[in-house]
Amino acid sequence: MQDCKHAITKHSINLQAEEFRISWITIITLLRSVGHVLQNKDSQISRLHKKAIDKKWNDLNKTKPVPEIFWEFIVKERNRFLKEYEHGISRVGHIGVRNTDGKGEISLSLDMANSRGSTMGVDNTQIKSVISSGKYKDQNEKEVAWMAHDWWNNYLYEIDSLISSYTKNNITA
């Protein structure tokens, strides 16, 4: 979770093109990897770990499509990016330039997430970066990533609580 926290912290509104995509795929991959690490590594720590992790995973699958932060964001965005190399983010820079006569303004909008090979200065650019569809449409992707991070923290806490409960009640696997 520490690497995920670091990746989200470093994700900046000023990232463009390849830098943006590398940042975003890192965040999404790390968010989804938490569940895989639980299943493939942490469940091998002990029989009680496996029992608690399996219970939480089974419970999560029974409530699908809830919680949406897992099914509609973590899983969906990870699958979209890793399987199709597309992301669900609209990151647009708006530049307003005054006409030479001073009577009007020309507005230029740039796709800052999907551009290739170059970036532009962002000093006078208003950037809007949001999720483009689904449950979290029009919400800032970094804020939703933090929500996902917090959801995982709670999920991990619940697993730890289950293990403690099993130990306290002398429950074996």
JODAFEN-V604861 format. One record per residue. N is the residue number from 1. SS is DSSP state (@ for helix, = for strand, . for the rest). Layout:
N,SS
N,SS
This chain:
1,.
2,@
3,@
4,@
5,@
6,@
7,@
8,@
9,@
10,@
11,.
12,.
13,.
14,.
15,.
16,.
17,@
18,@
19,@
20,@
21,@
22,@
23,@
24,@
25,@
26,@
27,@
28,@
29,@
30,@
31,@
32,@
33,@
34,@
35,@
36,@
37,@
38,@
39,@
40,@
41,.
42,@
43,@
44,@
45,.
46,.
47,@
48,@
49,@
50,@
51,@
52,@
53,@
54,@
55,@
56,@
57,@
58,@
59,@
60,@
61,@
62,@
63,.
64,.
65,.
66,.
67,.
68,@
69,@
70,@
71,@
72,@
73,@
74,@
75,@
76,@
77,@
78,@
79,@
80,@
81,@
82,@
83,@
84,@
85,.
86,.
87,.
88,.
89,=
90,=
91,=
92,=
93,=
94,=
95,=
96,=
97,=
98,=
99,.
100,.
101,.
102,.
103,.
104,.
105,=
106,=
107,=
108,=
109,=
110,=
111,=
112,.
113,.
114,.
115,.
116,.
117,.
118,.
119,.
120,.
121,.
122,.
123,.
124,.
125,.
126,=
127,=
128,=
129,=
130,=
131,=
132,.
133,.
134,.
135,.
136,.
137,.
138,.
139,.
140,.
141,@
142,@
143,@
144,@
145,@
146,@
147,@
148,@
149,@
150,@
151,@
152,@
153,@
154,@
155,@
156,@
157,@
158,@
159,@
160,@
161,@
162,@
163,@
164,@
165,@
166,@
167,@
168,@
169,.
170,.
171,.
172,.
173,.
